[in-house]
Amino acid sequence: MTQNDDILLRPAMLFAFLKALPLITLAITFLLLAWWLSPYFIVFSLVVCGFAWYRLLYIRSFQYLITHEYILLTQGIFFKRIDQVELFRVKDYIITQSFIMQICKLMVLTLKSTDAENATIRFQGISESNIVETIRTRVLEVRKNNNIYELN
């Protein structure tokens, strides 16, 4: 399905773990409460641990496929959602990094497009790279090949 020059991105495992960390902390708190107060808190701990596991798997299920024609966004575990955005619709690129993401060498790339359904496309938790330059060159190439010119 993918060609050699297609780019497949996924959120890093560390990013998914950091997003599930509050739930993991809550599960450990319930385990401590079960140790000190009542063993019934183990049930709450298991439920919260299940939610944390689901959140981790859900974040890791995101896939971003960048080809020379379009961007394919796939997400979901039980119910899949696949969005396709034509590359010539991409207008702006925004990279954001929190302090922890800078330490872990991760970033969030936001693409603004003219597509009505996908006005903003977020690549969350991807590794730091020069992906913006690659997407930019591909966008310009597609616009040139399809004779699409931007009027301001």
C-alpha positions in Angstrom: 0.0 0.0 0.0 2.8 2.4 0.8 5.5 3.4 -1.6 9.1 3.8 -0.7 8.9 7.6 -0.5 5.7 7.7 1.6 6.1 8.8 5.2 4.3 6.9 8.0 4.3 8.7 11.4 2.9 7.5 14.7 2.8 9.0 18.2 5.8 7.9 20.2 5.3 5.4 23.0 6.7 7.9 25.5 4.1 10.4 24.5 1.3 7.9 24.9 2.7 6.9 28.3 2.9 10.6 29.4 -0.7 11.1 28.4 -1.8 8.0 30.4 0.4 8.9 33.4 -2.3 10.7 35.4 -4.5 7.6 35.2 -1.7 5.4 36.2 -1.0 7.6 39.2 -4.6 7.4 40.1 -4.6 3.6 39.9 -1.5 3.5 42.2 -3.3 5.8 44.6 -6.2 3.5 44.7 -3.9 0.5 45.3 -2.4 2.4 48.3 -5.8 3.1 49.6 -6.6 -0.6 49.3 -3.5 -1.4 51.3 -4.3 1.2 54.1 -8.1 1.4 54.2 -10.1 -1.3 52.4 -9.5 -4.0 49.9 -12.5 -2.8 47.9 -10.3 0.0 46.4 -8.6 -2.7 44.3 -11.7 -2.7 42.1 -11.3 1.0 41.5 -7.6 0.6 40.8 -8.3 -2.1 38.2 -11.0 0.0 36.5 -8.7 3.0 36.3 -5.8 0.8 35.1 -8.1 -0.5 32.3 -8.9 3.1 31.3 -5.2 4.0 31.3 -4.4 1.0 29.1 -7.1 1.9 26.7 -5.9 5.5 26.5 -2.3 4.3 25.8 -3.5 1.9 23.0 -5.8 4.5 21.5 -3.1 7.1 21.3 -0.7 4.6 19.7 -3.4 3.6 17.2 -3.0 7.0 15.4 -1.3 6.8 12.1 -0.3 9.6 9.8 0.6 8.6 6.2 2.0 11.4 4.0 2.2 10.6 0.3 2.9 12.9 -2.7 -0.8 13.5 -3.2 -2.6 13.4 0.2 -2.4 12.9 3.9 -4.2 9.9 5.4 -5.2 10.2 9.1 -6.2 6.9 10.8 -7.4 6.6 14.4 -9.3 4.2 16.5 -9.2 0.8 18.1 -12.7 -0.6 18.0 -14.1 1.9 15.5 -11.7 3.2 12.9 -11.9 6.7 11.4 -9.9 7.4 8.3 -9.6 11.0 6.9 -7.9 11.9 3.7 -6.8 15.5 3.1 -5.4 16.6 -0.3 -1.9 18.1 0.1 -2.7 21.2 -2.0 -5.1 22.3 0.7 -2.4 22.7 3.3 -1.8 26.4 4.1 0.2 26.8 7.4 2.5 24.7 9.6 2.7 25.2 13.4 5.1 23.3 15.7 4.4 23.3 19.4 6.5 21.7 22.2 5.9 21.9 25.9 9.0 21.8 28.2 8.6 18.0 28.8 8.2 17.4 25.0 11.4 19.4 24.4 13.3 17.2 26.9 11.9 14.0 25.3 12.5 15.4 21.7 8.9 15.2 20.7 6.6 17.7 19.0 3.1 18.4 17.9 2.7 19.5 14.3 -0.4 21.4 13.4 -1.3 21.8 9.8 -4.0 24.4 8.8 -5.9 23.6 5.6 -8.7 24.9 3.5 -10.6 21.6 3.9 -14.0 22.2 5.5 -14.0 18.8 7.4 -10.3 19.0 8.6 -9.5 22.7 9.1 -6.7 21.7 11.4 -4.7 18.5 11.3 -2.7 17.6 14.4 0.3 15.2 14.4 0.6 14.6 18.1 3.6 13.2 19.9 5.8 12.7 16.8 9.6 12.7 17.1 11.5 15.9 16.3 12.4 16.0 12.6 12.4 18.2 9.5 9.0 16.8 8.5 7.7 20.4 7.9 10.2 21.0 5.1 9.3 17.7 3.5 5.6 18.4 3.7 6.1 22.0 2.4 8.1 20.8 -0.6 5.4 18.2 -1.4 2.6 20.7 -1.1 4.4 23.1 -3.5 5.1 20.2 -5.9 1.4 19.1 -5.9 0.2 22.7 -6.4 2.6 23.1 -9.3 1.6 19.8 -10.9 -2.1 20.6 -10.6 -1.8 24.2 -11.6 -3.2 25.5 -8.3 -2.4 29.0 -7.4 -3.2 30.7 -4.1 -4.9 34.1 -4.3 -4.8 36.4 -1.2 
